[in-house]
């Protein structure tokens, strides 16, 4: 855990560096003095990364709603747009609007450093920019990329082709790894200012390789990409450092204090006095996900969702008449709100990449014979389930008892469709943490199968496959914004 003093510095610098809107040129912006040192910029950028992923209406929040993990308790009108799939230019627009002027801008400051002693910071920036740009592409398709972060020089950045961006992300990640491995002896190495890996540059290389696996897996069903994916996998193997060995989180020093708690806890847990937030009371399990977990004899149910005294109870998404058949049956104290395995404490890490997801990505590539050596697809699948159990504070024995059941989509042998089993288990593992990943998987594979759409919603037969560009882009950069694709039928390139 980083010190409270460090957290205070982060907040101070956040206020200093984040006071402007839009795509800013960091070299000329008067509100971002270039004399600020990298050790102050890095934790600010990582703080934004945590918020982007974990805060209310952040990326994981969207995934939890679209993938039927969460619903709404009686007495609230919290998730009307989600239950109606009301995808407009304002629906979750902060994913786009906050990433460019806040998160990416801070990493760009590090990327622009020219002094050779800061190459490790530059490499970290390249990895994290790739992390965020992939998610932007996965949500929107074509986005500003090559001209995006110098708007004082290029006020109307072009929108780049989504697949071209993906290809360049791999180039950038490879270059970042090389920068780290060839850093001169004088190069500064982050310490406590690195809220992810504490300055362990080997861990940064492993995270970079893991991010590459996510990018390659996303493209693994595309025609004509097999040779490219195989070539990049060979580079990872040759590089030699491997992958992450634990969940990746951000923690600049979260504490139980005003404006210093983990962002998810701040929004969905309790305030510093211990009083549940309104968001906590409003947000609960869907009936569908509880039924699925119960039918699979999945002990994670009590960690993913709070168990009321009267037993688990979920609310169907889109329910309008909460008093049928029993008055107040869906009141906050009677439904399964977000559980103790997700909301652990005010000082918990903000998870941005789960170890479980990584194992499932590898399992998918192994099952498709894209990876042909190393652990079997079954072993990787079971490692993914075990990693999920361990994160939720369950043990390996419980995981083994679960995945050795003779149940389809749980046990490997009983599952006739191995890919469906992998994607379904990933859906459970990223529930509440990085749930957007299961939304992307669903658009790409159609799994998990059988997910319902909200009640009282009949406009389309399925959930959205992308987000709309924000309205502000049309007013400030209208000549370059693509004609808005259909949010329900125009899939991102890797799903076509």
C-alpha positions, 0 to 999 in steps of 0.5 A: 500500500502506498502512503497517504502522503503519496495519495495527497500528492496525486490529488494535488497534481491531478488538480494541477494537470487536469484543469483543461478540456479537449485534446491538448498539446502538452508542450504548450498548454499553460495549465500543464507545466512541462517542469512537472517531473514524471514521478508526479505525472505517472500516478495521476495517469494511473489514477485516471485509469482506475477511474475509467475502469471502476467508477460509476458509469465507467467501462466495467459498469457498462459491461455489467449492465449489458451482460445482465450481471446487475439490475435495479432495486425497487425505489430507484430509477437508476438504470433506465437508459441501460434497461431500454438500451437507449444508446445515444450520443450521451449514453456512457459518453464519458468513456470517450470524453474523459479518456482523451483529455484526462487519461491519455493526455497524462500518458502522452506527457510521459511519452513526449519525454525526450531525456534518455533517463526517462525511457522507462516512463516512456515505455510505460506510457506506450503500454498504457496508451495501447491499453486504453486505445484498444478499449476505445476501439472496442467501444467505438470502432474508428477513433482519433489516434494519429492526431488525437493528442496534439489538438493545439496543433491539429484542432480537428484530428482525423479518425483512424481505421480501427484495424489499423489502430489495432495493428499499430498498438502491437507495434507500440507494445513491442517497441515499449518492451524493447525500450525497457530491455535496452534502457541505459544504466542511467535510466530512472526506474519508477518506485512508489510513484508507479501505482501498478507495479511499484517500478518492477519493469519486468512486471511491465514487460509481462503486462505488455505481453499479456495485453498483446494476448488480449489484442490477438485473441480478439482477432482470432476469428478473423479470416486472414489473420492466422499468420500475423497472430502466429508471428506475434505469438512467436515474438512473445515466446522469444522475448521470454518474460512471459505473462502476468502472474496475478491480477493487475490493479491500481492503488495509489494509496486508497484509504478510508477518507473523504475523496480517497477511497477506491473509486468503485467503493466510493460509488457502490460501497459506503461513505467514510461513516459506513453509510451505504451509498445510494448507488449501493442500494440501487444496484443489485444482481439480475435474476438471470445471473443468480439463476445461472450461478445457482444452477451451476452450484457455483459458490462464487455466488455469495462472493459476487453478490450479497446474500440477504437474510431471506436468501438470494434474490435478483431483479429482472432487468427492465422490470416496471411493476416492482410490487408484483406479486408481493409489495416491496419484495425487491426493496434494497434490503431484500435483494442481492446487492454487490457482494463482498468479493467485489466490494472488499474494502475502501483501500482495495486495488482498482482491478484493470486486468484479471489473471482469470481473463488472461488464462481464458484468452490463452485457453481460447487460443490453445483450443483453436490450435493457434497456440500449439505448445504449453499447457492444454486448453483444459489446464488453462481453462481450469486455471482461469476458474481457479484464479477467479475463485482466489480473487474472490477469497475462495480456495483452490479446493473449492475451485476444483470441486466446482470445475470437476462437476459433470455439468456443461459449461462448468466441467471441461469434459461435459462441455461439448462446445469448448469455446462456449465454456471458455467464454461463459466462464470468463463472463463469470470471472470478470463479473463486477471487475472488468465486465466490458470484456465479456460484452466484447466477447459476446459481440464476437462469439455470441457467448454466453448463449441465452442472455436475455434482453431487458423486460419491456424492451422489444426494439431489437432482438439483442444488446448493442454492439458499440457506443455512439460517438459523443455529441461534442465530437460532431460540434467540434470535429464534425468534418472528421467524425464518421457517419454514426454506425448502427449501434445494434448491427454494425459490429467492430471489425474483429466481430465481422 
